[in-house]
């Protein structure tokens, strides 16, 4: 790389971190791995140019004036592990790379953010986007959660305890009438939210227009008996613009919550739903498809960004993602870090509910509260419907576990008082030991 082309240091694709205006820049952090023979200082600067002003060869329009205003800059390069005195000469070497991107290059939107920070370089080899530090003026352009944790607590009148969110199982194949009965059973068990599975939306055999009125009637009946409201997160995932038509139809029919498979439809769909003043209900973001982007060690974008920070600013009130004690592989640290991205202070953006799930059962509730506190949404499906005493009892077992954790009572002590909970924790105390998907049963 011929850096001498520009005498003005401000036009170079490299800078000290102290030389960057953090109010005007997005700081991208990557893990990158290249053969030892390659000078990574050149690679880092080439990445900065590729993703901002230039290409692989200089072009006339890329002047010093253009560079000073628009070029991205490599502001950090650290080898893993850090070699102070001796360098390896063979094989590949791994680095942490930081690049500062001027936000003047793109407006507050995720598509062009992705195009800038992980666009062409996503095809450059072993490179993974680890994190983004977003300036306040950039984040201010996003809706964020319309309700968030505090807003949903007010909506459901649950000022302290964790929330429960149960999905209808089986995933597909049931009729609206059967689903409404199941919804009522779950609600009668004291559950806060009932959600569709990600695999059912506006299917030909089960239209939103058919099942939603039945579900809302079941909600009314359960409320009259329990005095507690239940939200129904109806899955509106579809093509564009049908997904928005589904949302409007759902609201017209009395929906009190929506769900969208965000990583199948894209973040702009979530944002448009959150920004629509006519859609004044909470929105749940489901994680299906996202593993194709974050699961690789050497490629893609981390889960804490996709399921955490970006989902939150795009408008998700609740985000479902894998739990480290569940059926989907994820580390405990990663699971907790996603939760931090959803709940820790982020300028003026409201907190969103973390909902780690995928194999959660009543015995998991205690550790969930230990890890996340009361700002956690307990999500489950199978252990509710497969409870030997029936769906109502399965839902009650979760509520009993939540109530116990909220009161600081051990699960064992609570199980002595509540039969539903006792049976559940005995049956699913260690359900994923030697887990074999080939033997999975509904």
C-alpha positions as CSV (number, residue, x, y, z in Angstrom):
1,X,0.0,0.0,0.0
2,X,1.5,3.3,-1.1
3,X,0.7,5.7,1.8
4,X,2.9,8.5,0.5
5,X,0.3,9.4,-2.1
6,X,-1.3,11.7,0.5
7,X,0.9,14.1,2.5
8,X,-2.0,15.1,4.7
9,X,-2.2,12.5,7.6
10,X,-5.9,13.1,7.9
11,X,-6.3,11.6,4.4
12,X,-4.7,8.3,5.3
13,X,-6.7,5.2,6.1
14,X,-5.0,4.9,9.5
15,X,-5.1,6.9,12.7
16,X,-4.6,6.7,16.4
17,X,-7.7,6.0,18.4
18,X,-7.3,9.3,20.1
19,X,-7.4,11.1,16.7
20,X,-10.9,9.9,15.9
21,X,-14.1,11.9,16.6
22,X,-16.2,9.2,18.4
23,X,-19.4,11.3,18.0
24,X,-19.0,11.1,14.3
25,X,-17.7,7.5,13.9
26,X,-18.8,3.9,14.2
27,X,-16.0,1.8,15.6
28,X,-16.0,-1.7,14.2
29,X,-14.1,-4.5,15.9
30,X,-13.1,-7.6,14.0
31,X,-11.2,-10.8,14.6
32,X,-9.2,-11.6,11.5
33,X,-6.8,-14.4,10.6
34,X,-4.3,-14.3,7.7
35,X,-1.1,-16.2,6.7
36,X,2.0,-15.1,8.6
37,X,3.7,-13.8,5.4
38,X,1.1,-11.0,4.9
39,X,1.6,-7.6,6.5
40,X,-1.6,-7.1,8.4
41,X,-1.0,-3.3,8.6
42,X,-1.5,-3.3,4.9
43,X,-4.6,-5.5,5.1
44,X,-6.2,-3.4,7.8
45,X,-5.8,-0.2,5.7
46,X,-6.9,-2.0,2.6
47,X,-10.1,-3.0,4.4
48,X,-10.7,0.6,5.5
49,X,-10.4,1.9,2.0
50,X,-12.4,-1.0,0.5
51,X,-15.3,-0.2,2.8
52,X,-15.3,3.5,2.3
53,X,-13.8,5.6,-0.4
54,X,-11.8,3.3,-2.8
55,X,-11.1,0.0,-4.3
56,X,-8.1,-2.2,-4.9
57,X,-6.4,0.3,-7.1
58,X,-6.3,4.2,-6.8
59,X,-8.9,6.1,-8.9
60,X,-8.8,9.8,-9.8
61,X,-11.9,10.8,-7.8
62,X,-10.4,9.5,-4.6
63,X,-8.8,12.9,-3.7
64,X,-7.3,14.0,-0.5
65,X,-10.4,16.1,0.2
66,X,-12.7,13.1,-0.3
67,X,-10.4,10.9,1.9
68,X,-10.3,13.4,4.7
69,X,-14.1,13.4,5.0
70,X,-15.1,9.9,4.1
71,X,-12.3,7.4,4.4
72,X,-12.5,4.8,7.1
73,X,-9.4,4.4,9.3
74,X,-7.6,1.5,10.9
75,X,-7.2,2.6,14.5
76,X,-6.1,-0.6,16.2
77,X,-4.3,-3.9,15.4
78,X,-3.5,-6.4,18.1
79,X,-2.2,-9.9,17.5
80,X,-3.7,-12.8,19.5
81,X,-1.7,-13.7,21.5
82,X,0.4,-10.5,21.7
83,X,4.0,-11.2,20.6
84,X,6.4,-8.6,22.0
85,X,9.8,-9.9,21.2
86,X,9.5,-12.9,18.8
87,X,7.2,-13.5,15.9
88,X,5.9,-16.8,14.4
89,X,7.1,-17.4,10.9
90,X,4.7,-20.1,9.7
91,X,1.1,-20.8,9.5
92,X,-1.7,-18.3,10.2
93,X,-1.8,-15.4,12.7
94,X,-4.9,-14.0,14.3
95,X,-5.6,-10.4,15.1
96,X,-8.1,-8.0,16.6
97,X,-8.7,-5.2,14.2
98,X,-10.5,-1.9,14.8
99,X,-11.7,0.4,12.0
100,X,-13.4,3.7,12.4
101,X,-16.2,4.5,9.9
102,X,-17.4,8.1,9.4
103,X,-21.2,8.1,9.9
104,X,-21.4,10.7,7.2
105,X,-21.1,7.8,4.8
106,X,-24.5,6.4,5.8
107,X,-27.7,7.4,7.5
108,X,-29.2,5.7,10.6
109,X,-30.2,2.4,8.9
110,X,-28.9,-1.1,9.3
111,X,-28.7,-2.2,5.6
112,X,-26.1,0.5,4.7
113,X,-24.4,0.0,8.1
114,X,-23.9,-3.7,7.1
115,X,-22.8,-2.7,3.6
116,X,-20.2,-0.5,5.1
117,X,-18.8,-2.5,8.1
118,X,-19.1,-6.1,6.8
119,X,-19.9,-5.7,3.0
120,X,-17.3,-6.9,0.5
121,X,-14.9,-7.8,3.3
122,X,-17.3,-10.6,4.4
123,X,-15.8,-12.4,1.4
124,X,-12.2,-11.7,2.2
125,X,-11.5,-14.8,4.2
126,X,-11.3,-15.4,7.9
127,X,-12.9,-12.2,9.2
128,X,-15.7,-11.8,11.8
129,X,-17.4,-8.7,13.0
130,X,-17.2,-8.8,16.8
131,X,-18.8,-5.5,17.9
132,X,-19.9,-2.1,16.9
133,X,-19.6,1.0,19.0
134,X,-22.4,3.2,17.9
135,X,-22.4,7.0,18.5
136,X,-25.4,8.6,20.1
137,X,-26.5,10.6,17.0
138,X,-26.6,7.4,14.9
139,X,-28.6,5.5,17.5
140,X,-31.0,8.4,17.9
141,X,-32.2,7.8,14.4
142,X,-33.7,4.4,15.3
143,X,-37.0,3.7,17.1
144,X,-35.8,1.3,19.7
145,X,-38.4,-0.8,21.6
146,X,-41.9,0.9,21.7
147,X,-42.6,-0.7,25.1
148,X,-39.5,-2.3,26.4
149,X,-39.2,-3.9,29.8
150,X,-40.8,-1.2,31.8
151,X,-43.6,-0.6,29.3
152,X,-44.5,-4.2,29.2
153,X,-44.5,-4.5,33.0
154,X,-47.1,-1.7,33.0
155,X,-49.1,-3.4,30.3
156,X,-49.2,-6.7,32.1
157,X,-49.2,-5.2,35.7
158,X,-46.1,-7.3,36.6
159,X,-43.9,-4.7,38.3
160,X,-41.3,-7.1,39.8
161,X,-41.1,-10.7,38.7
162,X,-39.7,-12.3,35.5
163,X,-42.2,-12.8,32.7
164,X,-43.2,-16.2,31.2
165,X,-43.6,-16.8,27.5
166,X,-44.9,-20.1,26.3
167,X,-45.1,-21.2,22.6
168,X,-47.8,-23.4,21.2
169,X,-46.7,-26.9,20.3
170,X,-46.7,-28.8,18.0
171,X,-45.0,-26.2,15.8
172,X,-47.4,-26.7,12.8
173,X,-50.4,-28.7,11.8
174,X,-53.0,-27.6,14.3
175,X,-56.3,-25.9,13.7
176,X,-57.4,-22.5,14.9
177,X,-59.9,-24.1,17.2
178,X,-57.4,-26.4,18.8
179,X,-54.9,-23.6,19.1
180,X,-57.5,-21.4,20.9
181,X,-58.2,-24.1,23.4
182,X,-54.5,-24.6,24.0
183,X,-54.0,-20.8,24.4
184,X,-56.7,-20.8,27.1
185,X,-55.1,-23.7,28.9
186,X,-51.8,-21.9,28.9
187,X,-53.3,-18.6,30.1
188,X,-55.2,-20.3,32.8
189,X,-51.8,-21.6,34.1
190,X,-50.7,-18.0,34.8
191,X,-48.5,-17.4,31.7
192,X,-47.9,-13.8,30.6
193,X,-47.4,-14.3,26.9
194,X,-48.3,-17.1,24.5
195,X,-46.5,-17.1,21.1
196,X,-46.9,-18.8,17.8
197,X,-44.0,-21.1,16.8
198,X,-41.7,-19.6,14.2
199,X,-42.9,-22.2,11.7
200,X,-46.5,-21.1,11.6
201,X,-47.7,-17.7,10.4
202,X,-50.5,-17.1,7.8
203,X,-50.6,-20.7,6.6
204,X,-53.3,-21.8,4.2
205,X,-54.6,-24.3,6.8
206,X,-54.4,-21.8,9.6
207,X,-55.0,-18.2,8.7
208,X,-54.3,-15.3,11.0
209,X,-57.8,-14.0,10.3
210,X,-59.3,-17.2,11.5
211,X,-57.3,-18.0,14.7
212,X,-56.7,-14.5,16.1
213,X,-60.3,-13.7,17.0
214,X,-60.6,-17.2,18.7
215,X,-57.4,-16.6,20.6
216,X,-58.5,-13.1,21.8
217,X,-61.8,-14.6,23.0
218,X,-59.8,-17.3,24.9
219,X,-57.7,-14.5,26.4
220,X,-60.9,-12.7,27.6
221,X,-62.2,-15.9,29.2
222,X,-59.0,-16.6,31.0
223,X,-58.8,-13.0,32.2
224,X,-62.3,-13.2,33.7
225,X,-61.2,-16.2,35.7
226,X,-57.6,-15.3,36.6
227,X,-57.7,-11.5,36.7
228,X,-54.4,-11.5,34.7
229,X,-53.9,-10.4,31.1
230,X,-52.2,-12.6,28.5
231,X,-50.5,-11.3,25.4
232,X,-50.7,-13.3,22.2
233,X,-47.6,-12.9,20.0
234,X,-49.1,-13.7,16.6
235,X,-46.5,-14.6,13.9
236,X,-47.0,-12.2,11.0
237,X,-43.8,-13.2,9.1
238,X,-44.4,-13.0,5.3
239,X,-43.2,-11.4,2.1
240,X,-43.1,-7.6,1.7
241,X,-45.6,-5.9,1.8
242,X,-47.7,-8.8,3.0
243,X,-46.0,-8.8,6.4
244,X,-47.3,-5.3,6.9
245,X,-50.7,-6.2,5.7
246,X,-50.7,-9.1,8.2
247,X,-49.7,-6.7,11.0
248,X,-52.5,-4.2,10.2
249,X,-55.0,-7.0,9.9
250,X,-53.9,-8.4,13.3
251,X,-54.3,-5.0,14.9
252,X,-57.8,-4.6,13.4
253,X,-58.8,-7.9,14.8
254,X,-57.7,-6.9,18.3
255,X,-54.1,-8.3,18.5
256,X,-52.2,-7.3,21.6
257,X,-48.8,-8.4,20.5
258,X,-46.9,-9.3,17.3
259,X,-44.1,-11.6,16.4
260,X,-41.8,-11.6,13.4
261,X,-38.9,-13.8,12.3
262,X,-36.6,-10.8,12.0
263,X,-33.6,-12.6,10.5
264,X,-35.7,-14.1,7.7
265,X,-37.4,-10.8,6.8
266,X,-34.6,-8.4,7.7
267,X,-34.1,-5.6,10.2
268,X,-35.9,-3.0,8.1
269,X,-39.2,-5.0,8.6
270,X,-38.8,-4.9,12.4
271,X,-37.9,-1.2,12.2
272,X,-40.9,-0.3,10.0
273,X,-43.3,-2.2,12.4
274,X,-41.8,-0.4,15.4
275,X,-42.1,3.0,13.8
276,X,-45.7,2.6,12.6
277,X,-47.9,4.6,15.1
278,X,-50.9,2.3,14.3
279,X,-49.0,-0.7,15.6
280,X,-49.1,0.1,19.3
281,X,-48.4,-3.3,20.7
282,X,-45.2,-5.1,21.8
283,X,-43.2,-6.9,19.1
284,X,-41.3,-10.2,19.7
285,X,-38.2,-10.9,17.5
286,X,-37.6,-14.6,16.8
287,X,-34.0,-15.8,16.0
288,X,-34.5,-18.4,13.3
289,X,-32.0,-18.2,10.4
290,X,-29.6,-16.1,12.5
291,X,-27.3,-19.0,13.2
292,X,-26.3,-18.9,9.5
293,X,-24.7,-15.5,10.3
294,X,-23.1,-15.9,13.7
295,X,-22.3,-19.6,14.3
296,X,-19.0,-19.7,12.4
297,X,-15.8,-19.0,14.4
298,X,-14.1,-17.2,11.5
299,X,-16.9,-15.5,9.5
300,X,-20.1,-13.5,10.0
301,X,-21.3,-11.3,12.8
302,X,-21.5,-12.1,16.5
303,X,-24.7,-13.1,18.2
304,X,-24.4,-10.3,20.8
305,X,-24.7,-7.8,17.9
306,X,-27.4,-9.5,15.9
307,X,-29.6,-10.7,18.8
308,X,-28.6,-7.9,21.2
309,X,-27.7,-4.4,20.3
310,X,-29.1,-4.3,16.7
311,X,-32.3,-6.0,17.5
312,X,-32.9,-3.6,20.3
313,X,-32.3,-0.4,18.4
314,X,-34.4,-1.7,15.5
315,X,-37.4,-1.9,17.8
316,X,-37.7,-5.4,19.3
317,X,-39.5,-5.4,22.7
318,X,-38.5,-9.1,23.3
319,X,-35.7,-11.1,21.7
320,X,-35.7,-14.9,21.7
321,X,-32.3,-16.5,21.6
322,X,-30.6,-19.8,22.7
323,X,-30.0,-20.5,26.4
324,X,-26.7,-22.2,27.4
325,X,-28.6,-25.0,29.2
326,X,-30.9,-25.7,26.3
327,X,-30.8,-27.7,23.1
328,X,-28.9,-25.1,20.9
329,X,-25.2,-24.8,21.5
330,X,-24.1,-21.5,23.0
331,X,-21.7,-20.5,25.7
332,X,-22.9,-19.1,29.0
333,X,-20.8,-16.0,28.5
334,X,-22.3,-15.4,25.0
335,X,-25.8,-16.0,26.4
336,X,-25.3,-13.5,29.2
337,X,-23.6,-10.9,26.9
338,X,-26.6,-10.9,24.6
339,X,-28.7,-10.2,27.6
340,X,-26.5,-7.3,28.6
341,X,-26.8,-5.8,25.1
342,X,-30.5,-5.9,25.5
343,X,-30.7,-4.4,29.0
344,X,-27.7,-2.4,29.9
345,X,-27.8,1.4,29.4
346,X,-27.7,2.4,25.7
347,X,-28.2,6.2,25.5
348,X,-32.0,6.7,25.7
349,X,-33.0,3.4,24.1
350,X,-35.4,1.4,26.2
351,X,-34.4,-2.0,27.6
352,X,-35.7,-5.1,25.7
353,X,-36.6,-8.4,27.3
354,X,-34.0,-11.2,26.9
355,X,-35.7,-14.5,26.3
356,X,-33.1,-17.2,26.3
357,X,-34.9,-20.5,25.4
358,X,-34.8,-23.6,23.3
359,X,-35.0,-26.4,25.9
360,X,-35.8,-24.4,29.0
361,X,-37.8,-26.2,31.7
362,X,-39.0,-25.2,35.2
363,X,-35.7,-26.4,36.8
364,X,-33.9,-23.8,34.6
365,X,-35.8,-20.8,36.1
366,X,-33.6,-20.6,39.2
367,X,-30.4,-20.2,37.2
368,X,-32.1,-17.8,34.8
369,X,-32.9,-15.4,37.7
370,X,-29.4,-15.8,39.1
371,X,-27.9,-14.9,35.8
372,X,-30.3,-12.1,34.7
373,X,-32.2,-10.9,37.7
374,X,-35.9,-10.2,37.3
375,X,-35.5,-8.6,33.9
376,X,-35.8,-11.9,32.1
377,X,-38.5,-13.6,30.1
378,X,-38.7,-17.3,30.7
379,X,-39.6,-19.0,27.4
380,X,-40.6,-22.6,26.9
381,X,-42.9,-25.0,24.9
382,X,-42.4,-28.7,25.2
383,X,-42.3,-29.0,29.1
384,X,-45.6,-27.2,29.3
385,X,-47.6,-29.3,26.8
386,X,-45.8,-32.6,27.8
387,X,-46.5,-32.2,31.5
388,X,-48.1,-35.4,32.8
389,X,-50.9,-33.5,34.4
390,X,-51.7,-31.5,31.2
391,X,-51.0,-28.1,29.7
392,X,-52.6,-26.0,32.5
393,X,-50.4,-27.8,35.0
394,X,-47.4,-27.4,32.8
395,X,-48.0,-23.7,32.7
396,X,-48.6,-23.5,36.4
397,X,-45.3,-25.2,37.1
398,X,-43.4,-22.5,35.3
399,X,-45.4,-19.8,37.1
400,X,-44.7,-21.5,40.4
401,X,-41.0,-21.6,39.6
402,X,-41.0,-17.9,38.7
403,X,-42.9,-17.0,41.9
404,X,-40.5,-19.0,44.0
405,X,-37.4,-17.4,42.4
406,X,-39.0,-13.9,42.8
407,X,-39.7,-14.6,46.5
408,X,-36.2,-16.0,47.1
409,X,-37.6,-19.5,47.8
410,X,-35.6,-22.5,46.5
411,X,-37.1,-24.7,43.9
412,X,-36.9,-27.7,46.2
413,X,-38.9,-25.9,48.9
414,X,-41.5,-24.7,46.4
415,X,-41.8,-28.2,44.9
416,X,-42.8,-29.5,48.3
417,X,-45.8,-27.2,48.2
418,X,-46.8,-27.4,44.5
419,X,-47.4,-30.8,42.9
420,X,-47.2,-29.4,39.3
421,X,-43.7,-28.0,40.0
422,X,-42.5,-31.1,41.8
423,X,-43.5,-33.4,38.9
424,X,-41.9,-31.0,36.3
425,X,-38.5,-30.7,38.0
426,X,-38.3,-34.5,38.7
427,X,-39.2,-35.2,35.0
428,X,-36.9,-32.6,33.4
429,X,-34.1,-32.1,35.9
430,X,-31.4,-33.0,33.3
431,X,-33.3,-33.3,30.0
432,X,-30.4,-32.5,27.7
433,X,-27.8,-34.9,29.0
434,X,-26.6,-37.0,26.2
435,X,-29.1,-35.1,24.0
436,X,-29.7,-36.9,20.7
437,X,-31.9,-35.0,18.1
438,X,-32.5,-38.2,16.2
439,X,-34.6,-39.5,19.2
440,X,-36.4,-36.2,19.7
441,X,-40.1,-36.7,20.4
442,X,-43.1,-34.3,20.6
